[in-house]
Amino acid sequence: MAKHLIQQDGEIKEMFTGYSLLLTDNEHGMQLNRAIDEYRREYEVLVDAVTNSQKGVFSRSLLHQLRFWSK
């Protein structure tokens, strides 16, 4: 009986370890996706700023973004 309980305990610990690794992997994937989305948005703002600067147009939002990037 004790041998069976020890075996079951080991299997349960392995399952929880696997599940924990899966959750950690999923969380890291979501963080990576959020970072990529943020970089995409910042890149679009930068492209808009350059495009508008060539036209001679600056908005408050673009000036704020340019100040943020210059820090």
N, C-alpha and C positions, 0 to 999 in steps of 0.2 A: 504494500500500500504506500509506504513512504517513497519507494523508488518511483512509483507511478506519479505521485504528487510532485516530486522533484522534476520529473520529465515534463509534466504539464506546466509547471512554473517556468521552466526554461523555454517552452514553446510560446507561452503567453508573453514572456519578456521579449522574445524575438519578434513577435507580432507587433508589440508596442514600439519597439525600436524601428522596425520597418515603416510603421505608420508615422512615427515622428519624423523620420527622414523624408517621407513623402510630403508631409505638411511643410517642412522646411524648404524643400525643393520648390513647392508651389508658391510659397511666400517670396522666395528669391526671384522666381519667374515673374510674379506680379510687380515686384519692385523694379525689375529690369524693364518691363513694359512701360511702367510709369515714367521712368527716367528717359527712355527712348521717346515717348510722347512729348515730354517736356522739351527735350532737345529739338524735336521737330517743330514745336511751336516757336521756340526761340529762334530757330533758323528762319522760319517764315517771317517773323517780325524783322529780323535782320535784313532779309531780302527785300521786304517792303520798305524798310528805312532807306536802303541803298537806292531802290527804284524811285522812291519819292524824292530823295535828295537830288537825283539827276534831273527831276522835273522841277526842283526848287520848292517842293512842298514838304513842310514839317508840321506834324501835329503834336499836341502835347503828349500823347501816348508814345509816339515814336521818340520824342526827345527824352522822355522818361526811360525808355528802353536803352537808348544810346548811353545815357548817364550810368545806368545799371551796368552795362558792359564795360564801360571805361574804368570802373572801380577795380 
